[in-house]
Amino acid sequence: MSPLLRILLVDDSEDARMIVRAALEDGAFARIDNAGSAQEAYERLRIDTADPDLPPDYDLILLDILMPGVDGVEACATIRSTRRYRDVPILMVSGQSDRETLNQAFIAGANDYVAKPLNPLELLARARSALRFKREIDRRRAREAALRIGGEGQPGIAGGFDLDSGLPDRAMVEARIAAAAETMRRTALLLIGIDGFARLRSEEGEAAAAGLQRRMARELGALPAPLGALFGLFGEGQFMAVADGAPGGARALEALAGAARERIGALGLAHGGSAEQDRATITAIVAQGSGEDLRAVPAAMIARTEEARRLGGDQIIRVEQTT
């Protein structure tokens, strides 16, 4: 791991900061700054003073959950809401281990959690994993930016990025599908939907639904996708990947669907939309099409996933061969 990476450690306990710092230094992390409160962290991060288009000052932030005044969950939400720090990994470090508190931290934008008393090996493993996550996001964003630039001037190529998740928005995904339809090349599509998303929004409110979608976007957006594939938002609680349907394209998207279902299942994110569904799950479908028929494929995929959700959801619908 590069010694040039810069870490901000936020904890009101000086002893705790010394312990974490020692573990990080043993792992070859050399540039570590301390903050004893959320307000001091905001100042070091230059949240209110720096140009939002500048690169972030830190590559990794470690936040204690229990702090006087502004606690770690609120601080995480504030940091994550800024454009400069929307992708910087945030690890929560605390002895607080109840699931509700951790879920609040994840909804606020935390990437992972390390328990106290600290296990140095676990801390280093999670820190390195979070940094790999960030590098994958950077690579994906650069690739998608290149795709967007490459499409300028072509009919139907338009759209942008969703500011909340950082993923390509629906307009860009639909433009990619339209462009593929015009080329007549066989194209593979993957639709991933959050089960019970509408019910969650109705019963728990917009903030809970947006928080879950934002967390899902970060997790799904970091999974390795086929080379040249576009992955973005496609609706409320829905994500779409578009890839070349040449030999192996649909299978690669099916593998991505499996990895997504496994990842979301392992996280155990609280759903909250009903007593019957306490943890978030996804239903995914992979389909193919070409030419004008490709334009109708997304609607058919949505209909199939809705049918699957009525039967319980949490499944992958295997590749459908369409015309």
Stockholm file with secondary structure:
# STOCKHOLM 1.0

chainA/1-323         MSPLLRILLVDDSEDARMIVRAALEDGAFARIDNAGSAQEAYERLRIDTADPDLPPDYDLILLDILMPGVDGVEACATIRSTRRYRDVPILMVSGQSDRETLNQAFIAGANDYVAKPLNPLELLARARSALRFKREIDRRRAREAALRIGGEGQPGIAGGFDLDSGLPDRAMVEARIAAAAETMRRTALLLIGIDGFARLRSEEGEAAAAGLQRRMARELGALPAPLGALFGLFGEGQFMAVADGAPGGARALEALAGAARERIGALGLAHGGSAEQDRATITAIVAQGSGEDLRAVPAAMIARTEEARRLGGDQIIRVEQTT
#=GR chainA/1-323 SS CCTTCEEEEECSCHHHHHHHHHHHHHTTCCEEEEESSHHHHHHHHTTTTSCTTSCCSCSEEEEESCCSSSCHHHHHHHHHTSSTTSSSCEEEEESCCCHHHHHHHHHHTCCEEEESSCCHHHHHHHHHHHHHHHHHHHHHHHHHHHHHHHHTTSTTCCCCBCTTTCSBCHHHHHHHHHHHHHHTCCEEEEEEEETTHHHHHHHHCHHHHHHHHHHHHHHHHTSCCCTTCEEEEEETTEEEEEEECSTTHHHHHHHHHHHHHHHHHHHTCEEEEETTEEECCEEEEEEEECHHHHHHHHHHHHHHHHHHHHTTCCCEEEEECCC
#=GC SS_cons         CCTTCEEEEECSCHHHHHHHHHHHHHTTCCEEEEESSHHHHHHHHTTTTSCTTSCCSCSEEEEESCCSSSCHHHHHHHHHTSSTTSSSCEEEEESCCCHHHHHHHHHHTCCEEEESSCCHHHHHHHHHHHHHHHHHHHHHHHHHHHHHHHHTTSTTCCCCBCTTTCSBCHHHHHHHHHHHHHHTCCEEEEEEEETTHHHHHHHHCHHHHHHHHHHHHHHHHTSCCCTTCEEEEEETTEEEEEEECSTTHHHHHHHHHHHHHHHHHHHTCEEEEETTEEECCEEEEEEEECHHHHHHHHHHHHHHHHHHHHTTCCCEEEEECCC
//
